[in-house]
Amino acid sequence: MAHGEKRGYDKRARKWRYRGRYKLPDGKWGSVSRDDNGQPFYTERAAEQYAHGLEVDVRRKQFINPRDGRTTVGAWAETWLPSIEVAPLTEKEYRLRLKNQILPQWGGVAIGELSPTAIAAWEKKLRGTLSKNYADAVMSTFRTMMDDAVAEKLRGDNPVSARKSGRRGKYKPKPKDEKAIATPRQVLLIARNALEMRGLNEYAIVLTSAYTGLRIGELAGVHRDQLTLKDTERGARLHSVQQSQYVGGVFTEIDNKYDSGRGLILPPFLAVLLQQLLDSRPGSEWVFTAPKGGRLLRGGDWYAETWKPIVAGRAPRGVVRGARARTGIRPVLGVEGLTPHGLRHSQKVWLDEGNHPKVAVEARMGHELPGVEGTYSHVTLSMELAIAAHLQRLWEESLRVVVDRREFGPYPPFEAPRRKRSPKRLPNSI
């Protein structure tokens, strides 16, 4: 039975301290010397009552051992990470968020001592220095980790609030989605810029991404034998079954995002274009390659040196300090800030404008319809062929020249290449 015991004299408070003793679920005796607020027990009755409450939790199978709450966030992270089952890239992002944001602040704090108010203050500071999407991702990771800590009975509640029970603080309107999308004509102009800068491969990547909705990583994982370009009245098809990504520093093929492997009917013009691309590189295993024919990689250099100029333009340049001359690229107006993923979003808008069945549109995007609609709706061949015919019409319309509309802006201002300084050489030691 729970009871209190005298432990020692607190010289500062000039009082005796007590601890509560209670039976653990395994029949052994446990002890507790502080309450939920971290205050010591200064009377035998206070210690006994608290210990009695713990025994009640044991009988109701709601017991959380106060000692388990002493586990630090850092120690729990080491246990938690190997237990989650997510995609390799998602696990990599979890580790980076923990390493760069969560553990520097909370790694040495015991889970039982995490304060919702302190975490809310830290979140406010975090959102003042990071982008909204990254701050949301960090808090989501922290919240998930604490959900599992509650399930493991390291504490009774999750201190990382989801803020779903009610709004607190100053009203903030929901930000509008300002993601840039492109019309078929603008996609054509971007593709032509890509053709001028990097040739047929880059031209085909832009058009294939826009007219199939595939992500760049999924395009990088398409093999030659996954193309069926001969139309046998069922449409030419591209089969996307994996994506190429760097996992642990190794170029790896993994499942598509959300396991969304699918076969897509291609509009006729795109089937012809991809056949031309294959014929230009008969020995290549992959459909889309790097400039020199190797594995396709899209990193920060490509975004800065290729994607940005084909959308935002670049100034013409003569021979400067030994660098070769280059032609200018005019920016495509109306798509400022467009990302490669924006091509995928653009196709979704085109299909919605065409009033195609929602189930067929979501299937082409690699999504699943939730609820009853997703259970009872199915994609038919006629739906897919109708989408391909609609995309073909959009392509043909984009080829029409519109003289009365400005499509290209002026060249961006020229910036001379910066000269790299050679490192200073230290004098030879004598």
LUMSE-390141 format. One line per 2 residues: number of its first residue (from 0); for each residue z, y, x of C-alpha. Coordinates in steps of 0.1 Angstrom, whole numbers, plus 2048, in hexadecimal, padded with zeros to 3 digits. Layout:
BEGIN
NUM	Z Y X  ...
//
This chain:
BEGIN
0	800 800 800  7F8 823 80C
2	815 835 81D  81C 852 835
4	82A 850 859  839 86B 86F
6	825 870 88E  830 88D 8A3
8	83E 8B0 8A4  825 8CD 8A3
10	834 8E8 8B9  81C 903 8AF
12	822 8FD 889  846 8F3 88F
14	842 8D6 877  840 8B0 879
16	81E 8A1 875  817 882 85F
18	7FA 869 85B  7F0 854 83E
20	7EC 82F 840  7D6 81B 829
22	7C4 7F9 825  7A0 7F8 830
24	786 7E2 81E  78A 7C7 839
26	7B0 7C6 833  7BA 7D8 853
28	7CE 7F8 853  7BD 819 857
30	7CC 83B 85F  7C4 85F 857
32	7D5 87D 866  7C0 89A 856
34	7B4 8A3 834  790 8AB 829
36	794 8CE 837  79F 8C3 859
38	7C4 8CD 853  7E0 8B6 860
40	7FA 8A8 848  81C 8B9 84B
42	82D 8A4 830  830 87F 82C
44	827 882 807  806 895 80F
46	7FC 87A 828  805 85E 80F
48	7F2 86E 7F2  7D3 872 807
50	7D5 84E 814  7DA 842 7F0
52	7BA 853 7E6  7A7 841 802
54	7B5 81F 7F5  7A8 828 7D2
56	786 82E 7E1  788 80C 7F3
58	78F 7FB 7D1  773 80E 7C0
60	75C 805 7DE  756 82A 7E4
62	769 82B 804  75C 840 822
64	770 83B 842  779 85D 850
66	774 84E 873  74F 847 86B
68	74B 86C 864  753 873 888
70	731 865 892  71D 882 8A0
72	6FB 88D 894  6ED 884 8B6
74	6FB 861 8B5  6EF 85B 892
76	6CC 867 89B  6CA 84C 8B6
78	6D3 832 89C  6BE 841 880
80	69D 845 891  697 820 898
82	69F 818 874  684 82D 863
84	662 81E 85B  648 83A 85C
86	626 83F 86C  626 844 892
88	61C 868 890  637 86F 876
90	651 85F 88C  645 874 8A9
92	64A 894 893  66D 888 889
94	677 884 8AD  669 8A7 8B7
96	67B 8B8 89A  69B 8A7 8A4
98	697 8AF 8C9  68C 8D3 8C5
100	69F 8DF 8A7  6BA 8C9 898
102	6CC 8B9 8B6  6D0 8D9 8CB
104	6E3 8E8 8AD  6F5 8CA 89E
106	6F3 8AD 8B6  717 8AF 8C1
108	726 8B5 89E  736 899 88B
110	724 890 86B  744 893 857
112	749 8B7 863  726 8C3 85A
114	72A 8E1 843  710 8E9 828
116	716 90E 82D  712 90C 852
118	6F2 8F8 84E  6E5 912 834
120	6EB 92E 84D  6D9 91B 868
122	6BC 914 851  6B9 939 849
124	6B8 941 86E  69E 925 873
126	687 933 859  688 955 869
128	67A 948 88A  663 92A 87F
130	646 927 867  64E 91D 844
132	63D 8FB 846  64F 8F2 867
134	670 8FE 85A  66B 8E9 83B
136	663 8CB 850  682 8CF 866
138	699 8D2 848  688 8B4 837
140	68E 89F 855  6B3 8AA 857
142	6B8 8A3 832  6A8 881 834
144	6BE 878 852  6DD 883 83F
146	6D3 870 820  6D3 850 834
148	6F5 85A 843  703 85D 820
150	6F4 83A 818  705 82D 837
152	726 83C 82B  72A 853 848
154	733 86F 82F  733 873 809
156	719 88D 804  6FA 89C 814
158	702 8BE 824  6DD 8C7 826
160	6D7 8D5 804  6B6 8CF 7F2
162	6BC 8EE 7DD  6B0 8DD 7BE
164	6CF 8E2 7A8  6CA 907 7A4
166	6BC 926 7B5  6D4 939 7CC
168	6CF 95A 7DD  6B3 973 7DB
170	695 96A 7C6  677 961 7DA
172	656 95B 7C7  644 93B 7D0
174	62A 943 7EA  606 941 7DF
176	5EF 928 7EF  5D9 93D 805
178	5C8 921 817  5A4 92B 820
180	589 916 810  563 918 815
182	545 916 7FE  529 8FE 806
184	515 91B 814  531 925 82B
186	536 902 837  510 901 840
188	514 921 854  532 913 866
190	51F 8F3 86D  502 907 87B
192	51A 919 892  527 8F8 89D
194	504 8EB 8A4  4FD 909 8BA
196	51D 905 8CD  522 8E0 8D1
198	503 8CF 8C3  4FC 8B4 8A9
200	51D 8A2 8AC  531 8C1 8A3
202	519 8CB 887  51D 8A8 877
204	543 8A9 87A  545 8CA 866
206	52E 8BE 84B  53D 89B 849
208	560 8A9 846  556 8C1 82A
210	541 8A8 816  558 88A 819
212	57B 89A 81B  584 885 83A
214	59D 892 852  593 898 877
216	5A8 87A 882  597 864 868
218	575 870 874  57F 868 898
220	586 844 88D  565 83C 87D
222	551 820 88F  52C 81B 88C
224	530 7FB 878  544 80E 85E
226	525 821 853  50D 812 838
228	4F2 82C 838  4D7 818 825
230	4DA 820 800  4D7 800 7EB
232	4DC 812 7CA  501 813 7D1
234	501 831 7E8  502 834 80D
236	526 830 818  53F 839 833
238	55D 822 836  57C 833 843
240	596 819 84B  5A9 828 869
242	5AF 849 87B  5B1 850 8A0
244	5D0 861 8AD  5E5 863 8CD
246	604 84E 8C9  61C 84F 8E7
248	601 85E 8FD  5E8 842 8F5
250	5C9 846 8E0  5CF 82F 8C3
252	5BF 825 8A2  5D8 825 886
254	5D5 822 860  5C9 840 84C
256	5E3 858 83F  5F4 84A 821
258	5E1 829 827  5C3 83A 817
260	5A7 825 825  589 829 80F
262	563 827 80D  551 847 804
264	52F 84B 7F5  51B 864 80A
266	503 87E 7FC  4E0 875 808
268	4DD 893 820  4FD 888 832
270	4F1 864 836  4D1 870 846
272	4E5 887 85D  4FC 86B 868
274	4DF 854 86F  4D0 86F 886
276	4F2 872 898  4F3 84C 89D
278	4CF 84C 8AA  4D7 867 8C3
280	4F3 851 8D3  4E8 82D 8CF
282	503 820 8E7  521 831 8D8
284	53B 81C 8C6  547 839 8B1
286	534 84F 899  544 870 8A5
288	54C 874 8CA  557 88D 8E3
290	53C 8A4 8F3  536 88B 90F
292	536 86C 8F8  55A 861 8FC
294	575 85D 8E2  578 87B 8CA
296	597 890 8D1  5A1 8AF 8BE
298	5BD 8C2 8D0  5C7 8E6 8D5
300	5AA 8ED 8ED  591 8E3 8D3
302	5A1 8F9 8B8  5A1 917 8CF
304	580 912 8E2  56A 902 8C7
306	577 904 8A3  583 928 8A5
308	561 936 8B2  54C 923 899
310	560 933 87D  56A 955 88C
312	54D 959 8A4  54C 962 8C8
314	53B 97E 8DC  51C 978 8F1
316	522 977 916  50C 97B 935
318	514 96C 957  537 977 95F
320	549 96D 980  534 94E 983
322	538 943 95F  518 93A 94D
324	50A 951 932  50F 947 90E
326	500 952 8ED  515 963 8D3
328	521 953 8B3  525 969 894
330	543 963 87E  53F 954 85B
332	54C 96E 843  565 964 828
334	575 946 839  58D 958 851
336	5A9 941 85B  597 921 84F
338	5A4 902 860  592 8E1 864
340	5A9 8D3 849  59C 8EF 833
342	57A 8DD 832  58C 8C0 820
344	59C 8D8 808  57A 8E8 801
346	56B 8C7 7F5  588 8C3 7DD
348	580 8E5 7CE  55B 8DC 7CB
350	563 8BC 7B9  57B 8CD 7A1
352	560 8E7 799  548 8CB 792
354	561 8BD 777  561 89A 785
356	57B 881 779  59C 888 78A
358	5A1 863 794  580 863 7A6
360	587 884 7B8  5AA 879 7C3
362	59C 858 7CF  582 869 7E4
364	59D 87F 7F3  5B2 860 7FB
366	5CD 867 7E1  5DC 853 7C5
368	5E1 861 7A2  606 85E 798
370	614 851 778  602 841 75A
372	5E1 853 762  5E0 843 784
374	5E7 821 775  5CD 821 75A
376	5B1 836 76A  598 825 781
378	57A 830 797  558 823 78D
380	538 823 7A1  528 83C 789
382	544 854 790  53F 851 7B6
384	519 855 7B3  51E 874 79D
386	534 883 7B8  51A 87C 7D3
388	4FE 88B 7BE  513 8AA 7B8
390	51A 8AE 7DD  4F5 8AA 7E4
392	4ED 8C6 7CC  507 8DD 7DD
394	4F7 8D6 7FE  4D4 8DE 7F2
396	4E0 8FE 7E2  4F1 908 802
398	4D0 907 814  4C1 923 800
400	4C0 943 813  4D3 960 802
402	4C5 980 811  4DA 999 7FD
404	4FB 98B 809  50B 991 82B
406	515 96F 838  51C 977 85D
408	532 991 86B  52E 9A4 88C
410	535 993 8AD  55A 995 8B8
412	561 9AC 8D5  55A 99D 8F7
414	577 993 90D  571 98D 932
416	57E 96C 93E  59F 96F 950
418	59E 966 974  5B6 94A 97E
420	5CC 954 99A  5CF 93B 9B6
422	5F3 931 9BD  604 942 9DA
424	605 92D 9F9  625 92A A0C
426	624 92F A31  624 90F A46
428	647 906 A51  64C 906 A77
//
